[in-house]
Amino acid sequence: MTNRRNALQAIGLGALALTSGTAAAAPAAGPEGQRQPDQGNGTFLNPVMAGDHPDPSILKDGRDYYMTFSTFDAYPGLLIWHSRDLVNWRPLAPALTRNIGSVWAPELCKHEGRFYLYIPTRRTSAPTSRNTSWVIWADRIEGPWSEPVDLHLPDHIDPGHAVGEDGSRWLFLNGGDRVRLAADGLSTIGKPEHIYDPWRFPDDWDSEGFAPEGPKITRHGDWFYMILAVGGTAGPPTGHMVTAARSKSINGPWQHHPRNPLVRTQSADETWWSRGHATLVEGPAGDWWAVYHGYENGFWTLGRQCLLAPVRWTDDGWLEFGGGDLSRPLPKPQGGTPGPHGLPLSDDFSTDKYGTQWAFFNPGPDEARRLRRRDGVLHMAARGTAPSDSSPLLMVAGDPDYEFQCEIDVDPGARAGLLLFYDDRLYCGVSFDAERFIGHKYGIEHSPYPNPHGRRLFLRMRNDRHIVRVHISTDGKTWQRFERSFEVSGYHHNVRGGFRALKPGLFVAGKGEARFSDFRYRVPAA
C-alpha cells in the first residue's frame, strides 16, 4: 500500500485516503497545489471544492450557477462562487462584511429578480452577535448586498427558502419546523410551526444525534420535495446522512421517502465520512445533481468539503442519489461550459484578495483598517498580545500536504508570524520579534528562544498530513529548521467544537505593524 501511495503522489495525484485493501486518489494538484476536480477527460473527482466548504447552498440562474457555504467566524464571509458546469468554480465576491456572529448553513436563493441570503448565526464576542437568523439581499449577485436584517429566530438554524403553490414564501427550519415570510422576504409572519416529524434511523446506528436539519425544498413535477440532514454533522464517521420527504402541497402532509436514507457513510473505511446536508440542482442539460459535504477520511482538520453527486428521478416519483461513496471518477454534467477552477493561493499582495482568499477570524467592526497594501507589501497593524486575541488573517487550504511561506518584517514592539489556526484556543505556529522566537502549541505560547537574526525573516510552515515543520531563513534561499515540530491531527471539531477547519494564517500582535511580502503556497513534490 505504501509503495502504491508513493507512486501515485509522484505522478501528481495528490493525497490518498487509505482503506482496508483499497486506495482512492484525490484530485490532481493544480495551480499552486489546489486540487482540481475536472480530470480533463469528461470525468470529475470529488471534492469539487476542497477544504473548508460546508453546508453548500446552490442556486441555478439561467446558465449560471452560484454557491456559497458556512463561513463561521471568517469575515468578510459568505463568498459567492460561480460556475457554468457544476465542476469548475471561481470566486466572485463576499456578501457579508459586518460581523454578526458565527455563520451556519446559509440559504442562497432568487425570487422575482432579487437575490437573497438567509443567514443563521450563533453567538460570538462580536458586539451585535446573537443566536438568530438574518436576511440580506442584492439586485446583482456581485453586490452590493444590503445590511443584515434580523428575522428574530433565536431557536432555529438552517433556513431553507420555499415558495408555495399559492405564491406564499416560507423558511423551512431545523426540527421539522417552518415560518412564513412576508412577501418581500425581509420579515416573518407569525411564529414558527411544526409541520413534519422527520424520518428516524435505527437506534443501533452510530451517530452524533438525531438532529434533523438543513431542510431544502425543491418543486419537481406535481410534488414538493424536502431534502433533510439527520444524524449530526460530525461525530462518528457513519452518523450524518441525507433523507427525503414529499408533499403535493407546501402545507403537507409530508411522506417519508420509502428508501431513506438516500446517502450515508456506511463504514469508516470509506473515503468520505459524515456525508450529508444536500441541496438538489438541475444540471446544464436538464439532468439532476446534488451538492453536499463530507469529511475526508482521516482529515477532520480540513473541514467539511463540497461533494457533487448525480441524482435520478425514479418511476415511482421519488429520487435516488448516485455515485456510491464518491471516491471514484464520475462523468461530468453534460451541456455546461467549463472554466478555470479556484484561485491562486500564493499572493504577491499586488492585488486585493481580502474577502476572496483572506479573511479575519472574528473581527471587530474596524478590523479592515488594519490592512494596507503598497508596492507588493501587505502592512498589517498589530492587535492584542498573542494569536488568541489578535484576530489572525486566515485562508482555506484544501490539501492534506502543503506548505506556505512569507517574508515578514516587524516593527519594534511588534511580534508576527505564521500559524495553523483552528480558533482562539487551538492553534500552532512560530512568531518572532527582534530578540526572540515564540513557539505556539495547543493555543499556548511556549518558552521563548533567542533570535539572532533581527526583525526581518522568512518563515515557512509545512503541514505534512498533520506533522508540522517550521523553517527559518534570512534570505529566502538557505533554510534552518526550527527546533519545535507539531502534530495537529486533533485540531478539529470533534475535539474542540465549532465546526471550523485548521487554516494557514498571518498574525501580528503588540504595537506598531508588520509587513508581509511574497506569500507562497504549494504542495511539495513527493
N, C-alpha and C positions, 0 to 999 in steps of 0.2 A: 504493500500500500504506500509506504514512504517513497519508494522509487517512482511509482506512478504519479504521485503528487509532485515530486521534483521535476519530472519530465514535462508535465502539463504547465507548471509555472515557467519553465524555461522557454516554452513557445508562446507565453503571454496569455494564458487562460486564467490567470489570477488564482484566487484562493479556492480551496475545496472544503466542502462540508463532508467530513468523513462519517460514513455509516457502517453498519455491520456488513461488510463484504462489498459495498459499492462506493463509488466516489463520483460526485457531480460537480462539474466545473462551474464556476461563477462566470459572468460575462467578462469578455476580454477587456483589459485595461485600455482606455482611450487616451485623450489628451491629458497629460499630467496625472495619469493613474485612475481617472474616473472610469468606472465600469460602464461599458456600452452595451445596452440591451439588444440593439439591432445587430444581427450577425452578418448582414450583408448578403445573405443567400435566400431571402424570403422567409427567414425564421427570426425569432427573438428569444432571448433567455432572460428570465426574471432574476433580479428585480428590475422593473422599468425605471424606478427611482431608488438608487442605492442610498443607504444611510437613513438618517432620521426623517422619515416622511410618513407619519402615521395618520390614521383616520382620513383617508383620501376622500375629498368631495369633488366630484367631476361634473362638468356641465358641457353639453353639446350645444353649439350655437351656429347653425348652418354647417359650413365646412370646418369650423374651428372647434377645438376642444380646450377647455380651461380647467385647471385643477389646483387645489390648494390643500393644506394639511394642518394638523395641530402644530402650533409653534410654541406653546407653553410660555416660558419666561423670556423668549427671544424677541427683541424689538430693535428695528422695525420687524413686524410679524405679518403672517398671512401673505407670504409671497405667492403671486399668481403665476402659474406655469401655462405655457401654450404649446399645442401640438396639432398636427393635421393627420396623424396616422396612429395615435394612441400609444406609440412606442418611443418616439423621439420627442423630447420635451426641452423647451427653452424658457428661462425666467423672463417675466415682464417687469413687474414692479410689486413692492409690498403694498398691501391695502390698509394696514393698521400701523400707525406710528405712535399713538399715545398708549402708555402702559395702563391697561385696565384690569390686569390680573393674568393668571396663567391660563392660556387659551387652549381649550379642549374641544376637539371634534366639531369644527365649524361646518356650516352648510352654505355652499355657493349655488345660487340659482338666478334665473332671469324670469321676469314677469312683466308683460306688457311693455317691453322695450327697456326696462331698467334692471340693472344687476343689483343683487342683494347678497350680503353675507350675514348669516345668523351665527352668533359667536357666544358659546358658553364660556364662562371664566370661573376659576377658583381663586380664592382669596390669597394674595401675597402681601408684601410690605408696601406695595405702591399706594399712593395716597387715595386713589379712587377705587382700589381693588375690593371686590366682594364676590360672593357666590351669587351669580345671576346669569342671564343671557342678554346679549346686546344685538343690535342690528346696525349695519352701515350700508350705504347704497351709493351707486355711481351710475352715470349715464354712459360712460365708456369703461371698459374693463380695465384699462390702464390707469383709471382715475381721472381727476381727483375723487377720492372717496369721502363721504360725509363724516362728520364727527359721530362717535358711537351714541346710540340711543338705548337707554336701559329699559328692558322689557319686564323687569321685576319678576324674575322666575328663580327664586333662590333655592328651590328644592329639586330642580331638574337639570339634566345635561343633554347633550347630543340632539339638538333640534333638527328635524327633517321637514323641509317645506313641502306642502302639498296643496293642490287646487282641486276642490270637489267638483262633482258633476254639475252643480249649480253655480260654479264660479267662486264659491267661498274659499278663503285662504286659511290654512292651518299650519301649526307647527306640531308635528308628532314628536314625542319626548320619550325618554327612557322609562322603563317600567310598564309600558303599555298605555301611557297617557298621551293626551293631546290638549292643545289650547287653540282657540280661534284667534286669527289675526284680523285687524282692521283692513279695509280694502286697500289702503296704501302700504300695508305690510310693516308699519312703523310702531304699532302698539298692539296689545292684546285686548280681547273682549271676553270678559268673564274670567273664571278660574280654570285651571287645568282639570280635565275629567279623565276617568279611567274608561278605556274603550276596548281593551284586548288583554286577555290573560295569555302571555306568551307560552309557547311550547317548552316543556321541561325535558331535559335529558335524564338518562338513568342515574340513580343515586350513586352507583359504584364507579362512575367515570371520574377521573381526576381533573378537577377544575379549580379555579380561583374562587368561584362562587356562581350563583345563578346569573345575576346582573344583566337582565335584558336591556339593551341599549342600542344606540346608533340606528334608529328606525329611518329607513329611506323608502319613500313612496314613489312607485312608477306606475303610470297608467298604460296598459297594453291591451289592445282589443277591448273586450267588454269588462275587464277586471282592473281593479286597483291591487297592486302587489306591494306588500310590506316586507322589506328585507331587514332582518334584525341580527344583531350580535348577541350571543349569550355565552356564559362560561367564564367571564372575566378576561381582560385583555392581556394579562401576563400570568404569573404563577406557573403551574405545571405546563410543559410544552403542549399537552393534549387538551388544554382547557377551552380555549377560545374557539368559536365556531360561527357558522352562518346558517340562519334559518329563514323560513319564508311563511307568509300567510297571504290570503287574498280575500277580496270582498267585491261585490257588484256596486257597492256604494262607499263613498268616503266615510259614511257613518256606521259601516259594518252591517251585519255581523261578519267577523273575520274567521276564516277557516285555516287551520294548520295545514301546511304542506304535508302530504302523506309520507314523504320520504325524508323528512328532517332528520339530522342536519344535512345541509347541502355541501358544506365544506367543514372539515375538521382534520387537524393533525392527528393521525392515528397512533404514532409512535415517536419517541424522542430520537429514533434513528433517522427520521426524515430530514431533508434539507431545510425545510421551513417550519418553524414552530409557531404555535399560537396564532393560526391563520383565522382571520375574521374581519368584521366591520366592513361589509361590502356595499358598493353602490353600483347599480346597473347603468349601462350606457349603450346607445345604439352606435354601431360602427359605421365607418365611411360608406360601406357597401350595403348597409341595411341589416347586417348580422348583428348579434348582441354580444357584449362583453361585460366584465365586471372588474373593478379595481377594489382591492382590499389590502390589508397589511399582514406582515408576519415578521417574526424574529428569525434571523439566520442561525442555523444550528451552531451553538457554542458562542454566539456573538450577540448576547443581550446588550453589550456595550454600544453597538452600532444603532440601537434603537429599532423601532418597527419600520420595515422597509416596504415600499409600494410594489404590489404584485398585480399582474394583469392576467386574466383567465377568460377563456371563451364561455359563453352561455348559450344554451339551446332551449327553445320552446318546445314542449312535448305535446303529443296528440291529445292528452287529457287536459290541456290548458295550463299546465304548470311549467316549471323551468328546471333545468339541471345545469350545474357548473361542470365544466370540463377542465382538462389539463392535469388531472391527478394531483400529485404533491408539488407540481410546478418546478421540479428540479431539472427538467429536460427541455431542449428547444421546442418551441411551438410555432406553428405557422402564423405569420404576421396577419393582422387585419387587412383585408383587401380594400382597394379603392382609395386609400389615403395617399397623401403626399409626404414623403419622408423629408426630414431636415436635420440639422445638427442637433446634438444632444448635450445637455448640461452647459457648463461654463468653465473656462479655465480657472483652476484654483490657485495657481501662482498669481501673485499680484505685485506689479511694479509701482502701484499707487499713482499711476499717471491718469487713471480714470476713476470715477466714483462707483464703488461696488458696495457701498453702505446700503443695506436692505436687500441686496441680491445675494452677495456672498457673506458679508459681515453683519453681525447683529450683537447688541449688548445683552448681557444677562440681567434681567430685572432692573432696567434702568430707571433713573429719576427723570423728572419732567424735562430737565435741560441737558440730558446726557449727550446729545448730539453735538453740543457746543464744545465738548472736549476734543473733537476731531478737527484737524486741518490738514489738507493735502497741499504740498508745494514742491515743485521740481522733483517729483518722484519720491517724495518722503511723506510718510504719514506721521503727523505730530499728534500725540495724544496726551492730554493733561492728566496729571496724577489725581487719583481719588483713593481715599481710605488708607489702610495700613498693610493690607495683605490681599490675596485673591478673594478672600471671603467677603470683603466689603468694598472691593474696587470696581465692581461691575465689569468683568473682562469682556473683551471684544472677541466673539466666537464665530466659528463656521462649522458646517456639516461635513463630515468625512464619511465616505461610503465604502472604504476598502479595509479588509482585515489586516493588511500590512501596508503601512505608508510612513513617510517621513516628511517633516516640514522644517524649514529653517528661515532665519531672518537676521539681518544686521540691526543691532539696537544700540542707540546712543542715549545715555541718561544724563539728566541734569544733576548737579549737586543737590542732595536732599531727596532724590527720587530713586526708586528701585523698580526695575522692569524685567520681564522675562517671558518665557513660553510655558504654556500649560496644556494639559489634558484635563478638561473641566466638566464635571457632571452637574454639580450645584455648589452652593456656597459652603457646604460642609464636606464635600468629597471631590478632591482634585489632586493632581500631582504635577510637578514641573520643577523648573530651576529659574531663579531670578538673581539679579546682581545690582550692586551699586559700585562706586569707585573703590571700595575697600574689601567687599566680601561677596561671596555667593551664599544663597539660601536654597536649601532643598525643601520642596513642598511634597508631602506624602500623607495620604488619607485625609487631606484637608487640614493638615497641621504643618506649621513652619518648624523645620528642624534646625539643629545647631549650625551656625554659620561656618563657612570655610573661607580662608584668605583668598582674595582676588588680586593677584599681582599684575593684572593686565590693564587696569584702568576702567573707564566708564564707557568705552566703545568696544563692543564684542559681537561676534557672530555666535548664535546658538542654533543647535539642531536637535530635534527630538524624533526618534523613530518608535512607532508603536507596531511591533512585530508580533501580531497575534497575542497581544496583551503583555508582552515583555517590552518594557520601555527603556531605551538607552538615550543618553544625552551626550552630545559632544560640543566642545567649545573651540573657537578659533579667533585669532586676532586679524586674519587676513582673508578668511573665507576659502582658503586653499588647504592649509595644514590644520588638521583637527586633532584635538586631545580629548580623550574620553573623560567625562565627569565621573567621579568615584561612586556615585549612587545610581542604581538602576531601580526600576519599579515593576510591580506586577499588578495589573489593573483589571483582571477578569471579573472581579467583584464590584466594579464601579458601575452599577446598573440598578434598574428599578426594583428588582426582586430583593435587593439588599437595602436600598436607600428610599425607595418610593419615588413618586413624582413623574414617572413615565418618560423621563428625558433620555438623552444619549450622551456618551462621552465625546466631547468636541475639542478640537485644537483651538487654541486661542492665544491672544496677546493681553498683557496687563501691565499697568504702571500704577504704583502706589507711592505715598509720601507727598512731597512738594515739588512743584515745577512740572516738567513734562519729560517724556521720552520720545525719541524719533525712531521709527521703524522703516527699514528700506529693504527692497528686493526680497519679498516673501516668496518662498518656493515650496511647492508641494509636489511630491512624486511618489510612485510606487517603486521601490528598489528592485533591481533585477534579482532573480533567484540565485 
